[in-house]
Every structure is written in structure tokens, then in C-alpha cells.
Amino acid sequence: MSLDLLEEYLLIALDDSKGQFVIDSTHLHYGFAGAILLELALREKVSISGEYVKVNDSSAVTEIALNKALEYIEEKAKSKKVKDVINGLAKQANELKQDVLQRLINKGILKKEEHKILWIIPNNKYPASDMTPENKVRERIKAVMLYGAKSEPRDIMLLSLIDVSDLTREAFRDKEDYKKVKKKIKEVTQDVKISGAINKSIREIQAAIMITIMASVVVTTTITSN
């Protein structure tokens, strides 16, 4: 069963039994926005030109979230700068990730449990129904990081998202694995020999995610302290 980058990222970010995300919404939403752009770049639907996102092909794909993202980038985004597109997609992440979660439910990988806080506020959970696809993703990136397996662009993209959105400990749960990966994940994601266009996309998008997350954290901290 093939998974796109959005699906892989959300599966890593979800607690398998509790069905809740293991990172805060800021890291999750910006990481997810990065996953959207990277998946579109991988399919050559968009490319990074300087600091800007360029739409190469706006024709519809089968994934609803990617179609909505393409429409936003081409028609609604006020700025095509990478960091601004990331910021705009992150603001829509609640809606877009629901489309991806539903896709994972349709594939039988997740199940939906409806819960409410104080009997009013929806707080749905998405525990794993079939762990096989996620386990294959985890084994694949483990082989790249720890056993020297040949990496594909998709592997490097996922690892870069894991690194920038603070998911390394969740992705590599074994304590000894985590220690080894923590020391080399930046090196692996920055020094990989893949096509120039994809490499540039990874670098620019990773940098944009870091900038926007840091800006959001600063704003949140300032508001809280006041």
C-alpha cells in the first residue's frame, strides 16, 4: 500500500493507541504544510525558484488536500514566497489534515473515535487500525539513518520534516536508536546527493518552516507573558 508524504508524516505524528498527535499544533501544522509543498515538488506540480513557489502544473490529482493546496498557491496566496506559502497552508492545516486523515481511514489504516470536551467541543481521536503501513515507513527511515540504506528523495523529505517539527524522538522510539539518529539527522538531510531541484526544495522549505515556527513561538510567548 503506497502512502504519500502527508500520510506518512501524520502517521509518525500520531500516537498509535491514543489517536492523538504527539507534538503541539504549531509544529504539527507547519510540518504538515511543509509536507504538502514537498509532495507537490516531488510530483513536479510546483518548484522553488529563488525564494518563491512556482506552480508548474495545476491539473487535479486524486488527493483532495493537494488539490486545495494547489488552488490556494495559484489563486489565493497573496505572496508566493516560500515562507508565506508555508504560513498560509499552516493556517489551513486543520481542514487539510482532516482530508488526509479521512483518506487513511478509507485505507483501513486509522479508525475514528468521536469524543467531546465538556460534551460540546469535538475532540476526535484517530488510533491505528492497521500498523503495517506505518511500521514499514519507520523501518525504511531507520534503515537509512542507522544501516546505511540508500535513500530516496521521499526519505530525505520525511526525515527533514521529522527533524524540523521536533518528531525525532517519536520517529525513533528506541532510546539507543534515538541517541544515534539525533547526532546525525541534520547531516543526513543536508548532505544527501539527490537532484538539484528537489534538494533546493527541501532546503528552502525546511528553512521556511523553521523561520515560521520560531516566529509563531515568539508571538505566542509574548502574548502569554503579557
C-alpha positions in Angstrom: 0.0 0.0 0.0 1.6 3.3 -1.1 1.4 6.4 1.1 2.1 10.0 0.1 4.3 12.2 2.3 1.3 13.8 4.0 0.1 10.4 5.1 3.5 9.3 6.3 4.0 12.5 8.3 0.7 12.3 10.1 1.2 8.6 10.9 4.5 9.4 12.5 3.0 12.3 14.4 0.0 10.3 15.8 0.1 8.2 19.0 -0.9 4.8 17.7 -3.1 3.8 20.6 -4.4 7.1 21.9 -5.0 8.5 18.4 -3.8 12.0 19.4 -0.9 14.0 17.9 2.3 13.9 20.0 3.5 17.4 19.1 2.0 20.8 19.6 -0.2 22.3 16.9 2.3 24.9 15.8 5.0 22.2 15.0 2.3 19.9 13.5 0.7 22.4 11.3 3.9 23.9 9.9 5.4 20.5 9.4 2.2 19.4 7.6 2.4 22.5 5.4 5.9 21.6 4.5 4.8 18.0 3.7 2.3 19.4 1.3 4.8 21.6 -0.5 7.4 18.8 -0.6 4.9 16.3 -2.0 3.9 18.8 -4.7 7.6 19.4 -5.5 8.2 15.6 -5.7 5.4 15.3 -8.2 6.8 18.3 -10.1 3.5 20.2 -9.6 5.4 23.1 -8.1 9.1 24.1 -7.9 11.1 26.6 -5.9 12.6 29.5 -7.9 14.7 31.7 -5.6 12.5 32.5 -2.6 9.3 31.8 -4.5 7.0 28.9 -5.1 6.1 28.4 -8.8 3.1 26.3 -9.9 4.2 24.2 -12.9 1.1 22.1 -13.3 -2.3 22.8 -11.6 -4.2 19.9 -13.1 -6.2 17.9 -10.5 -4.8 14.9 -8.6 -6.6 12.3 -6.6 -5.8 13.7 -3.2 -8.3 16.4 -2.0 -5.8 18.1 0.3 -3.2 18.6 -2.5 -5.9 20.0 -4.9 -6.9 22.5 -2.3 -3.3 23.4 -1.7 -2.6 23.9 -5.4 -5.7 26.1 -5.7 -4.5 28.2 -2.8 -1.0 28.7 -4.1 -2.1 29.5 -7.6 -5.2 31.6 -7.0 -5.5 32.8 -3.4 -2.0 33.2 -1.9 -1.2 37.0 -1.7 2.5 36.2 -1.7 4.3 33.3 -3.5 7.3 33.5 -1.2 8.1 30.1 0.3 7.7 31.2 3.9 4.4 33.0 3.2 3.0 30.0 1.3 4.1 27.7 4.3 2.4 30.2 6.7 -0.8 30.2 4.6 -1.0 26.4 4.3 -0.4 26.1 8.0 -3.4 28.3 8.8 -5.5 25.8 6.7 -3.9 22.7 8.2 -6.9 21.8 10.4 -9.1 21.4 7.3 -6.4 19.9 5.1 -5.3 17.3 7.6 -8.9 16.1 8.0 -8.9 15.2 4.3 -5.7 13.2 4.8 -7.0 11.5 8.0 -10.1 10.5 6.2 -8.0 9.1 3.4 -6.1 7.0 6.0 -9.4 5.8 7.4 -10.6 4.8 4.0 -7.5 2.7 3.5 -8.2 0.9 6.8 -5.0 2.3 8.5 -6.7 4.5 11.1 -10.1 4.5 12.7 -12.1 7.5 14.0 -13.3 7.8 17.6 -15.6 10.7 18.3 -15.1 12.4 21.6 -16.1 15.8 23.0 -14.6 18.0 25.7 -17.3 19.1 28.2 -19.8 17.3 26.0 -19.6 20.2 23.5 -16.2 20.7 21.8 -15.3 18.0 19.3 -12.0 16.2 20.2 -11.9 13.3 17.8 -9.1 10.7 18.1 -7.5 8.5 15.3 -5.9 5.4 16.7 -4.3 2.9 14.4 -6.3 0.1 12.9 -3.5 -1.4 10.8 0.0 -0.8 12.0 1.7 -2.4 9.0 2.0 0.6 6.7 3.4 2.8 9.4 5.8 0.2 10.6 7.1 -0.1 7.0 7.7 3.7 6.9 9.5 3.5 10.3 11.7 0.6 9.2 12.5 2.4 5.9 13.8 5.6 7.6 15.5 3.5 10.3 17.4 1.6 7.6 18.5 5.0 6.0 19.6 6.5 9.3 21.2 3.5 11.1 22.1 0.9 8.5 23.3 3.0 5.5 20.5 2.0 3.2 20.2 4.0 0.0 17.9 7.0 0.5 15.3 8.2 -1.9 14.1 11.8 -2.1 11.0 10.9 -0.3 13.0 9.5 2.6 15.1 12.7 2.9 11.9 14.8 2.7 10.3 12.9 5.6 13.4 13.0 7.7 13.7 16.7 7.2 10.1 17.2 8.3 10.7 14.9 11.3 13.8 17.0 12.3 12.3 20.4 11.9 9.0 19.7 13.6 10.5 18.0 16.7 9.4 14.5 15.9 12.8 12.7 16.1 12.1 11.0 19.4 8.7 9.8 18.3 10.0 8.5 14.9 12.9 6.6 16.6 11.4 5.4 19.8 14.2 3.1 20.9 16.5 5.1 23.3 19.7 3.9 21.7 18.4 4.5 18.1 17.3 8.0 19.1 20.7 8.9 20.5 22.4 7.8 17.3 19.9 9.5 15.0 19.9 12.7 16.9 23.6 13.2 16.3 23.4 12.6 12.5 19.9 13.5 11.3 20.8 17.1 10.2 23.9 15.8 8.5 21.9 13.2 6.6 19.2 15.6 5.5 21.6 18.3 4.4 24.4 16.4 2.8 22.4 14.0 0.6 23.1 13.7 -3.1 19.8 13.9 -4.9 18.6 16.0 -7.8 19.4 19.7 -7.6 15.8 20.8 -7.9 14.5 18.5 -5.1 17.5 19.3 -2.9 16.8 23.0 -3.2 13.1 22.5 -2.4 14.0 20.5 0.7 16.4 23.2 1.9 14.2 26.2 1.2 11.1 24.6 2.7 12.9 23.3 5.8 14.3 26.8 6.4 10.9 28.4 5.9 9.3 26.0 8.4 12.0 26.8 11.0 11.5 30.6 10.5 7.7 30.5 10.7 7.7 28.2 13.7 10.2 30.4 15.5 8.1 33.5 14.7 4.9 31.8 16.0 6.6 30.7 19.2 7.9 34.2 19.8 4.4 35.7 19.3 2.8 33.1 21.5 5.4 33.5 24.2 4.9 37.3 24.1 1.1 37.1 24.3 1.3 34.6 27.2 3.9 36.7 29.2 1.7 39.8 28.8 
